[in-house]
Amino acid sequence: MPRELIRIDDPGDPRIAAYRDIRERDLVGRERRFVAEGKVVLNVLFSTARFAAESVLLRENRVAGMGELIDRVPQDVPVYVAGGAVMDAIAGFPMHRGVLAIGMRREEEGAEALIARLPERALVVALSGIANHDNMGAIFRNAAAFGADAVLMDAGCCDPLYRKAIRVSVGAALKVPFARGDSAEALVEALSESGFEILALSPQGAREIDAVTRAPRTALLLGAEGPGLPATLLDRLPSVRIGMLEDFDSLNVAAASAIALHRLWRGEV
């Protein structure tokens, strides 16, 4: 039986209330919901068991090319379809991609609980103060590409389930397990107690990342651009750097994470 597509002709229809004024709602939250945007991201959402979807909203001119995606949508999840003008009015701006879903957040897992269920051989990305959603999304994308088992964040990090972060991550934020702790120091303590070697990445690191042999349990600690990691952590942890020309300061944190994670992925013992 063909999948029923539910036509939406009124931007005020209460069934699509969660999609209304997307940009403004991004800032104030959606009552434990998040927006997934784009065909690739929705394919991840419906191919992983980490998050459930509440509904899907498609622009009518995108439906013809969405057969495989629609087939993945569980039967109890409504699929709404709207014309271009109606969809733009719902979103509050021109929604050219025209492929959206509302996902449901799970109860957030604590950092210690996530660490406790990691395998004996594990690679973790730990983040301190990453407040830029583009950087957050790119770091998750790199974590997925190079086999990281989890991403841990301190309280100063932004939300990886913010719409733009999910989009930049190409859905990796829905795929890679993550958890939040109170502080970078608390994350370091929890990782240390679980036998992780923690490598603090800094332009002033003591060793080049190329020279590192990855331990069975390794965590890469990254700080925000500008302030970087707290001096208290750099003083106590093994630090690494990415070699570059001496007359250049540093890389964007997302680019640095890609290089460092690739080195650790290739250098696994």
NORJO-V955802 format. One record per backbone hydrogen bond with DSSP energy under -1.0 kcal/mol. NH is the residue of the N-H (numbers start at 1). CO is the residue of the C=O. If there is no record, write none. Layout:
NH:CO  NH:CO
//
This chain:
6:79  8:81  13:10  16:13  17:14  19:16  20:17  21:90  22:91  25:21  26:22  28:24  29:25  34:103  36:101  38:99  42:38  43:39  44:40  45:41  46:42  47:44  54:102  56:78  57:100  58:80  59:98  60:82  62:59  66:63  70:66  71:67  72:69  77:74  80:56  81:6  82:58  87:83  88:84  89:85  90:86  91:87  92:88  96:94  100:57  101:36  102:55  103:34  104:52  105:32  114:110  115:111  116:112  118:115  122:216  124:218  125:150  126:220  127:152  128:222  131:129  136:132  137:133  138:134  139:135  140:136  141:137  142:138  143:139  144:140  145:141  146:142  147:144  148:143  149:123  151:177  152:125  153:179  154:127  155:182  157:154  158:130  162:159  166:162  167:163  168:164  169:165  170:167  171:166  172:169  174:171  175:172  176:172  179:151  181:153  187:183  188:184  189:185  190:186  191:187  192:188  193:189  195:192  196:191  197:217  199:219  200:238  201:221  202:240  205:202  207:239  209:241  211:208  212:209  214:267  218:122  219:197  220:124  221:199  222:126  227:225  228:224  234:230  235:231  237:233  240:200  241:207  248:245  256:252  257:253  258:254  259:255  260:256  261:257  262:258  263:259  264:260  265:261  266:262  267:263
//
